[in-house]
Amino acid sequence: MQAQATQQWGKKGQSQPGSARPNSLGRAIKYLGHQRQYMIVAYIALVVAALAQLAVPQLTQSMIDAVTHGAIANTILDMEVFGVPAPDLVKEAAAEQAGFSIAQLQEFQQTSLTLLTNAALTIVIFAAVRGIFSFVQAYYSEKMSQGIAFDFRNEIFTRLQRLSFSYYDRNQTGQLMIRATDDVEKVRLFLAQGLVLALQALILLVATLLILFLTNWRLTLVVLPILPAALVLFGIFGKVSQPLFIEIQIRLSKLNTILQENLAGIRVVKAFTREKYEQERFTGASFSFFQQQLKVARTFTFLFPVIFLIAQVGQAAILYFGGRQIIGGTLNLGEYQKFSLYMIYLFFPLGQLGFIISLMAQAGASATRVFEILDAKSDVSNRPDAIELPVIEGKVEFKNVTFRYFNSGESVLSDVSFAVEPGQTVALLGGTGSGKTTIINLLPRFYDASEGAVVIDGHDVREVTLDSLRSQIGIVLQETNLFSGTIRDNIAFGRPEATDEEVIEAAKAAAAHDFIVTFSQGYDTPVGERGTTLSGGQKQRIAIARALLLNPHLLILDDSTSSVDLLTESKIQKALDKLMKGRTSFVIAQRITTVLNADQILVLDKGRIVASGKHLDLMENSPIYAEIYNSQLVGDAEVSDVEAGLVELQPQV
C-alpha cells in the first residue's frame, strides 16, 4: 500500500518529499512583506550601522596623520645643532625635505593634539551610533523573523487541519512535526541572521571597493581578482551543501518519528519488554543522523580554511605592494593604515559568506519541506460551487460506490449500493478488511468515492460544504481520542458554547455522569494526554457523550461499546436505543444487541455487500451471516440476559 501511495503521489505531479524546489527560499523571503514595518526599521538601522562602521578607517587615518604630522613638526621645529636651536635655514631645508613648509609644521604643532582628541572622540561617537543601531537592527530583525515563523506555523497548522485523511496515510506524524518546528526555525534563522548578514556584506563590499578605488586604485587592482574566485567557490559550496541539509532534515524526521511513536506507545513497549529493541532502533536512527551531520561538518571544515586562506593571500598582497609604495614615497602611513582597515571590511564579509551559505543552505532545504505542506492538495475539499447542506432528515443512499485508496490499487469497496430511510439503524458486519470502516468514512467525506456517489437527502456529499455536512453527523470512532483539558472541555469539544446542563445531560445519556461525579473535581477533572488518566471504558463513554451533545441527525458508531463491561454496555445501549430514534444510525457491530435491534444489517465480504436484511431473514437466507452470527456474536448473548435482568453484575471499581 505504501508503494502504491508513493507511485500515485508521483503521478499527481506532487514533489517527492525532500526534493529540492529552487524557488522555495525566494517564496520564504517574500514573507518579509507580512512584517513590513519591522523589516524597514531593521534594514534602515543596518544601513546606518554599516555607514558608521565605514567611517572609522577614515577617522583612524586622521588620527595617524595627526600623530605623524605632529611628531614631524616637533622634530623639525625643535631641531638643535650642537645643543643650540638650529638655524631657520636648516629647519626650512628639513621641512622641505619632509614635504612641508614651516608654516604648515607650525600649524601641525599647534593643532595635532586637538585633531587627535577630536578624531578619538569622533570614533567613540561613531562606535556608539553603530552599537545603538546594531541593537535596533538585531531587535527588529528578531521581531520580524519571529513574526514570520508565527505566520508559517499558523499556516502549516491550518493547512494540516484541512488536508484529507489520505494525506496522513502517506505521511508520518513525526515528519510533519519536524516541518512545523525545526524546519520553520531554520527558515527563521536565515531571515533573522543570514539575510541581514548578506545585506550587510553587500553594503560593505560595494562601499569598501568604491572607497578603495578612490583611495588607491593601483593597490585595489591587486586584490580585486581574488573576489570573483571567492564568490565562485562559495556558490559551489552552496549547491553542494543544500542537498546535504535536506538529508539532515529527512533523517531528523525519522529520528523524531521513532521518538514520537515510542512515547505514544510506551505502555505497549513495556508490556512486551521491547525496551532493548526500541533502544537499538532509536540508536540506529540517531547514528544515521550523526553521520550526516559529520558529512556536513567535513564540507564546511574545508570551506572555512579556504576562506581564511583567501583573506591571508589578500593581506599578504597588500602588505607587499603597499610596502613598496611606502618605500617609494607614494603612500604614507595613515593612508596605508586606512587601506588595511578597509581591506578587513572587504575580507570580513567574505568570511561571513561561509556562515551565510550554511544558513542559506539549511533554510533552502527547510523551506522546500515547509512548502511541501503548504502546497499539498487535499483529496477532499469544497467545490467552488458547493452549497450549504440543509438540515437533514437522514435518508442515505450509496449508489454503485467503488473506493480505492489514492485512486490506485485493489478496490476496498466494489459497486456497493444500498438505501437507508430516515431514523433507521444500520448494522455493518464483516471480517477485517471487508470495508465496514470505509463505508462510515465515506459518509462525512473523510474520503471521496472513486466511483459512484454517496447521497444524503438527495444531495451528493461532494456537492455540499464539508462543515455543513460534518456538523450534522455525530461520530464515535473505535479508537477514542481525547484532548488535554477537562472532562467538560472534551464533552463540549464540538459545541464549546454548550451549557453545563446540556453537557451533564449528554454524559448521563452516555452512562458517564456517575463515574465523572466520583472524581473530586467532577467535570473540571483534567484529562491526561490522550486521556491516559481514564480507563478505556471511561474514555469511550466521554466520546459518546461528545457525539451526543451535537444532537446529530446522522449517527456513526464504530464499535463504540467494545471497551466497556457488560453492565455499562447495557446502560449505554438503552440510552443509544432511545437517542437513535428519529436519527439515522450506522453501527459497526461486534455485539449481538446491535444486530438484533438493527432495522437493516449489511454483511460485507471483500468490499462487497453479500447479504442485507433483518436478523431473522438473514438467519434463514444467508449462510455467511449465519456463520458470522454463530462464530462471532452468539458467544456474547449474555448481554441479552443482562438487559433482561437475568444476570446481576456488579460495576467494576
ROZARO-278332 format. One line per 5 residues: number of its first residue (from 1); for each residue z, y, x of C-alpha. Coordinates in steps of 0.1 Angstrom, whole numbers. Layout:
% ROZARO-278332
NUM> Z:Y:X ~ ...
END
This chain:
% ROZARO-278332
1> 0:0:0 ~ 8:24:28 ~ -25:17:45 ~ -43:24:12 ~ -24:56:8
6> -34:68:42 ~ -71:59:36 ~ -71:78:3 ~ -53:108:19 ~ -82:110:44
11> -108:106:17 ~ -95:136:-2 ~ -101:158:28 ~ -64:165:35 ~ -55:168:71
16> -37:138:86 ~ 0:145:94 ~ 2:161:128 ~ -34:171:131 ~ -40:205:146
21> -51:234:125 ~ -64:262:147 ~ -56:289:121 ~ -21:278:113 ~ -3:302:137
26> -26:330:126 ~ -16:323:90 ~ 21:323:100 ~ 17:357:118 ~ 3:372:85
31> 37:366:70 ~ 48:396:91 ~ 34:416:62 ~ 62:403:40 ~ 87:422:63
36> 65:452:70 ~ 93:478:72 ~ 113:458:98 ~ 82:450:117 ~ 72:487:120
41> 107:497:132 ~ 108:468:157 ~ 74:475:172 ~ 79:513:174 ~ 112:506:192
46> 94:481:215 ~ 68:508:225 ~ 94:534:232 ~ 114:510:253 ~ 83:500:272
51> 74:536:279 ~ 109:543:291 ~ 106:513:314 ~ 72:526:328 ~ 87:560:337
56> 113:545:361 ~ 90:539:391 ~ 76:574:389 ~ 112:587:390 ~ 120:563:418
61> 91:578:438 ~ 106:613:432 ~ 140:602:445 ~ 125:587:476 ~ 103:617:482
66> 133:640:478 ~ 153:619:503 ~ 125:616:528 ~ 114:653:525 ~ 150:664:528
71> 155:643:558 ~ 123:656:575 ~ 133:692:566 ~ 168:688:581 ~ 154:671:612
76> 128:698:619 ~ 148:729:608 ~ 179:718:627 ~ 160:707:658 ~ 177:715:691
81> 164:716:727 ~ 190:711:754 ~ 218:718:730 ~ 204:751:716 ~ 183:756:685
86> 146:750:691 ~ 122:780:691 ~ 103:787:659 ~ 70:778:676 ~ 84:743:683
91> 96:739:647 ~ 62:751:634 ~ 44:726:656 ~ 67:698:644 ~ 63:709:608
96> 25:709:612 ~ 26:675:628 ~ 46:663:597 ~ 20:678:574 ~ 42:706:560
101> 48:743:566 ~ 81:759:575 ~ 84:774:540 ~ 79:740:524 ~ 106:725:547
106> 130:752:538 ~ 123:746:501 ~ 128:708:506 ~ 161:715:524 ~ 174:737:495
111> 162:715:466 ~ 162:679:478 ~ 198:672:467 ~ 191:688:434 ~ 159:668:429
116> 177:636:440 ~ 205:643:415 ~ 181:651:387 ~ 160:620:393 ~ 190:598:393
121> 203:613:361 ~ 169:610:345 ~ 167:573:355 ~ 201:568:338 ~ 188:586:307
126> 157:566:305 ~ 177:534:311 ~ 199:544:282 ~ 169:551:260 ~ 154:518:270
131> 187:500:262 ~ 191:516:228 ~ 155:510:217 ~ 156:475:231 ~ 186:468:210
136> 169:482:179 ~ 138:462:187 ~ 158:430:192 ~ 179:435:160 ~ 149:443:137
141> 128:415:153 ~ 155:391:144 ~ 159:405:110 ~ 122:403:105 ~ 119:367:117
146> 149:356:96 ~ 133:371:66 ~ 100:352:73 ~ 120:320:78 ~ 137:327:44
151> 103:331:28 ~ 89:299:45 ~ 119:278:34 ~ 118:290:-1 ~ 80:284:-4
156> 84:249:11 ~ 112:241:-13 ~ 93:255:-43 ~ 62:235:-33 ~ 82:203:-28
161> 97:208:-63 ~ 62:210:-78 ~ 45:181:-59 ~ 39:149:-78 ~ 57:116:-72
166> 26:103:-53 ~ 32:128:-25 ~ 67:114:-19 ~ 53:79:-20 ~ 32:90:11
171> 58:110:30 ~ 93:102:43 ~ 123:123:33 ~ 134:128:69 ~ 100:142:79
176> 100:167:51 ~ 135:178:60 ~ 124:184:96 ~ 95:205:85 ~ 117:227:63
181> 143:232:90 ~ 133:226:126 ~ 96:235:123 ~ 103:267:104 ~ 128:276:131
186> 102:272:158 ~ 78:294:140 ~ 106:320:135 ~ 115:320:172 ~ 79:327:181
191> 77:356:157 ~ 111:370:168 ~ 106:365:206 ~ 72:351:216 ~ 51:376:196
196> 73:405:207 ~ 71:394:244 ~ 34:391:241 ~ 30:426:228 ~ 54:439:255
201> 34:421:281 ~ 2:436:268 ~ 16:471:269 ~ 30:467:304 ~ -2:451:318
206> -26:477:303 ~ -4:507:311 ~ 5:494:346 ~ -31:488:355 ~ -40:523:344
211> -12:539:364 ~ -20:518:395 ~ -57:528:394 ~ -47:564:392 ~ -21:560:420
216> -42:540:445 ~ -74:524:432 ~ -81:507:466 ~ -48:489:466 ~ -52:480:429
221> -85:462:436 ~ -66:439:460 ~ -46:423:432 ~ -70:427:403 ~ -88:394:409
226> -55:375:405 ~ -51:384:368 ~ -82:367:353 ~ -74:335:373 ~ -38:336:359
231> -49:341:323 ~ -74:312:325 ~ -47:290:339 ~ -23:299:311 ~ -50:293:285
236> -55:258:298 ~ -18:251:297 ~ -17:264:261 ~ -43:239:250 ~ -27:211:268
241> 8:218:256 ~ 3:222:219 ~ -6:185:212 ~ 25:176:232 ~ 47:197:210
246> 30:182:178 ~ 40:148:191 ~ 76:160:198 ~ 79:171:161 ~ 65:138:149
251> 90:118:170 ~ 118:141:159 ~ 109:135:123 ~ 111:97:129 ~ 145:101:145
256> 157:122:116 ~ 143:97:91 ~ 163:69:107 ~ 195:90:107 ~ 190:101:71
261> 184:65:59 ~ 213:52:78 ~ 238:78:65 ~ 225:73:29 ~ 228:35:32
266> 259:33:54 ~ 277:10:29 ~ 248:-14:30 ~ 247:-13:68 ~ 284:-21:70
271> 283:-47:43 ~ 256:-67:61 ~ 271:-60:96 ~ 239:-43:108 ~ 255:-16:128
276> 242:-30:161 ~ 206:-33:147 ~ 207:2:134 ~ 221:15:167 ~ 192:-2:185
281> 167:13:161 ~ 181:48:165 ~ 183:44:203 ~ 146:34:204 ~ 136:64:184
286> 158:87:204 ~ 144:73:237 ~ 109:79:224 ~ 118:115:216 ~ 134:118:250
291> 103:105:268 ~ 81:130:250 ~ 105:159:259 ~ 103:148:296 ~ 65:148:293
296> 65:184:281 ~ 91:193:308 ~ 68:179:335 ~ 40:200:323 ~ 60:232:323
301> 78:223:355 ~ 43:225:371 ~ 34:257:352 ~ 63:279:363 ~ 60:273:401
306> 23:282:397 ~ 32:315:380 ~ 56:324:409 ~ 31:313:434 ~ 5:337:419
311> 31:365:419 ~ 41:359:455 ~ 4:359:466 ~ 0:393:449 ~ 32:406:465
316> 20:394:500 ~ -14:411:495 ~ 3:444:485 ~ 27:442:515 ~ -2:436:539
321> -27:461:526 ~ -1:486:516 ~ 15:484:551 ~ -19:491:567 ~ -23:522:545
326> 11:534:555 ~ 3:529:592 ~ -30:547:587 ~ -12:576:570 ~ -30:574:537
331> 1:561:518 ~ 37:574:520 ~ 69:555:515 ~ 75:569:480 ~ 40:560:467
336> 44:526:482 ~ 77:520:465 ~ 63:532:432 ~ 33:509:436 ~ 56:480:444
341> 77:486:413 ~ 46:488:391 ~ 34:456:407 ~ 66:440:394 ~ 57:452:360
346> 23:437:364 ~ 36:403:376 ~ 67:401:353 ~ 46:398:321 ~ 26:371:339
351> 59:353:345 ~ 68:358:308 ~ 34:342:298 ~ 48:308:306 ~ 77:312:282
356> 53:328:256 ~ 29:299:259 ~ 57:275:254 ~ 69:293:223 ~ 34:297:210
361> 25:260:215 ~ 57:249:197 ~ 51:274:169 ~ 14:264:166 ~ 24:228:162
366> 52:235:138 ~ 30:260:117 ~ 5:232:113 ~ 31:209:99 ~ 46:236:76
371> 12:245:61 ~ 5:208:55 ~ 32:210:29 ~ 23:244:16 ~ -14:233:13
376> -6:199:-2 ~ -23:194:-35 ~ -3:179:-63 ~ -20:150:-81 ~ -2:161:-113
381> -4:198:-122 ~ -10:221:-151 ~ -47:226:-160 ~ -59:262:-162 ~ -63:258:-200
386> -31:238:-206 ~ -12:247:-238 ~ 24:246:-247 ~ 33:213:-264 ~ 47:220:-299
391> 80:203:-310 ~ 70:167:-311 ~ 77:141:-338 ~ 74:113:-313 ~ 42:94:-320
396> 29:79:-287 ~ -4:62:-280 ~ -17:45:-249 ~ -55:44:-251 ~ -71:19:-227
401> -48:31:-198 ~ -55:19:-163 ~ -35:31:-134 ~ -38:27:-96 ~ -16:44:-70
406> -35:71:-52 ~ -66:60:-73 ~ -73:31:-50 ~ -64:-5:-45 ~ -54:-30:-72
411> -46:-18:-107 ~ -9:-16:-116 ~ -18:-13:-153 ~ -51:-26:-167 ~ -66:-15:-200
416> -32:-10:-217 ~ -33:1:-254 ~ -6:4:-280 ~ 8:28:-305 ~ 43:38:-314
421> 53:56:-345 ~ 79:84:-345 ~ 115:71:-344 ~ 106:36:-332 ~ 124:18:-303
426> 101:0:-279 ~ 114:-26:-256 ~ 95:-33:-224 ~ 98:-68:-210 ~ 82:-85:-179
431> 88:-96:-144 ~ 90:-74:-113 ~ 57:-56:-108 ~ 45:-62:-143 ~ 41:-25:-150
436> 71:-16:-171 ~ 83:13:-149 ~ 47:26:-146 ~ 44:30:-184 ~ 76:51:-186
441> 64:71:-156 ~ 31:80:-173 ~ 48:94:-204 ~ 63:125:-187 ~ 33:127:-163
446> 51:117:-132 ~ 17:102:-125 ~ -16:105:-143 ~ -36:76:-157 ~ -65:67:-135
451> -85:58:-167 ~ -78:62:-204 ~ -53:86:-220 ~ -16:89:-229 ~ -13:108:-261
456> 18:123:-278 ~ 15:136:-313 ~ -23:137:-308 ~ -20:157:-276 ~ -33:142:-243
461> -4:148:-220 ~ -28:161:-193 ~ -37:190:-217 ~ -2:204:-221 ~ 21:221:-197
466> 44:200:-177 ~ 75:220:-186 ~ 69:219:-223 ~ 63:181:-221 ~ 92:171:-199
471> 117:194:-217 ~ 113:172:-248 ~ 118:139:-230 ~ 152:126:-221 ~ 152:102:-192
476> 179:78:-177 ~ 165:61:-147 ~ 176:28:-133 ~ 187:45:-100 ~ 213:70:-111
481> 212:102:-91 ~ 240:128:-94 ~ 242:161:-76 ~ 271:177:-57 ~ 292:198:-81
486> 314:190:-110 ~ 310:163:-137 ~ 303:191:-162 ~ 276:205:-140 ~ 259:171:-138
491> 260:165:-176 ~ 247:200:-182 ~ 220:198:-155 ~ 192:201:-180 ~ 210:226:-201
496> 232:248:-179 ~ 239:271:-209 ~ 254:243:-230 ~ 289:249:-244 ~ 319:228:-234
501> 319:213:-269 ~ 283:201:-265 ~ 290:186:-231 ~ 320:168:-244 ~ 301:155:-275
506> 273:141:-252 ~ 299:125:-230 ~ 316:109:-260 ~ 282:96:-272 ~ 277:80:-238
511> 311:65:-236 ~ 320:87:-207 ~ 346:110:-222 ~ 375:85:-220 ~ 373:80:-182
516> 365:116:-175 ~ 398:128:-191 ~ 417:104:-169 ~ 408:125:-138 ~ 433:152:-130
521> 406:179:-132 ~ 388:164:-161 ~ 353:178:-165 ~ 359:200:-135 ~ 363:170:-112
526> 340:173:-81 ~ 313:147:-78 ~ 308:135:-42 ~ 274:133:-26 ~ 251:113:-49
531> 281:105:-70 ~ 298:83:-44 ~ 333:91:-58 ~ 323:74:-91 ~ 317:38:-99
536> 282:26:-108 ~ 290:24:-145 ~ 306:58:-145 ~ 276:74:-128 ~ 253:57:-153
541> 273:70:-183 ~ 272:105:-169 ~ 234:102:-165 ~ 231:90:-201 ~ 252:120:-213
546> 229:143:-192 ~ 199:129:-211 ~ 215:130:-245 ~ 226:167:-241 ~ 189:176:-242
551> 187:163:-277 ~ 153:149:-268 ~ 126:138:-293 ~ 115:111:-269 ~ 140:90:-250
556> 133:68:-219 ~ 160:44:-208 ~ 151:25:-176 ~ 176:-4:-178 ~ 203:22:-184
561> 232:-1:-192 ~ 226:-25:-163 ~ 256:-13:-143 ~ 283:-13:-169 ~ 307:-40:-182
566> 301:-57:-215 ~ 326:-37:-235 ~ 313:-4:-221 ~ 278:-15:-228 ~ 286:-24:-264
571> 300:11:-269 ~ 270:28:-252 ~ 246:6:-272 ~ 263:16:-305 ~ 261:52:-296
576> 225:49:-285 ~ 215:30:-317 ~ 229:59:-336 ~ 213:86:-314 ~ 179:68:-312
581> 175:71:-349 ~ 147:96:-355 ~ 137:95:-319 ~ 110:75:-302 ~ 127:54:-275
586> 113:34:-247 ~ 137:10:-231 ~ 132:-13:-201 ~ 153:-42:-214 ~ 175:-65:-194
591> 200:-72:-222 ~ 195:-92:-254 ~ 208:-65:-277 ~ 180:-41:-268 ~ 154:-68:-276
596> 170:-78:-309 ~ 172:-42:-321 ~ 137:-31:-310 ~ 111:-21:-335 ~ 84:-32:-311
601> 85:-54:-280 ~ 58:-51:-253 ~ 56:-81:-230 ~ 38:-73:-197 ~ 24:-95:-171
606> 4:-83:-140 ~ -2:-49:-156 ~ -15:-62:-190 ~ 2:-65:-224 ~ 2:-102:-231
611> 23:-100:-263 ~ 37:-75:-287 ~ 57:-75:-319 ~ 92:-81:-330 ~ 117:-107:-317
616> 113:-134:-344 ~ 75:-131:-345 ~ 72:-133:-307 ~ 96:-163:-305 ~ 71:-182:-328
621> 38:-169:-315 ~ 43:-161:-278 ~ 52:-188:-253 ~ 55:-163:-225 ~ 80:-142:-245
626> 100:-173:-254 ~ 101:-183:-217 ~ 113:-148:-207 ~ 139:-148:-235 ~ 153:-182:-226
631> 153:-177:-188 ~ 164:-141:-186 ~ 181:-130:-217 ~ 197:-158:-236 ~ 225:-161:-209
636> 235:-126:-219 ~ 241:-135:-255 ~ 279:-130:-252 ~ 272:-93:-257 ~ 264:-100:-293
641> 298:-118:-295 ~ 315:-87:-281 ~ 297:-65:-307 ~ 308:-89:-335 ~ 344:-88:-323
646> 344:-125:-314 ~ 353:-119:-277 ~ 381:-94:-268 ~ 376:-79:-233 ~ 400:-55:-215
651> 385:-25:-198 ~ 382:-27:-161 ~ 405:-5:-141
END
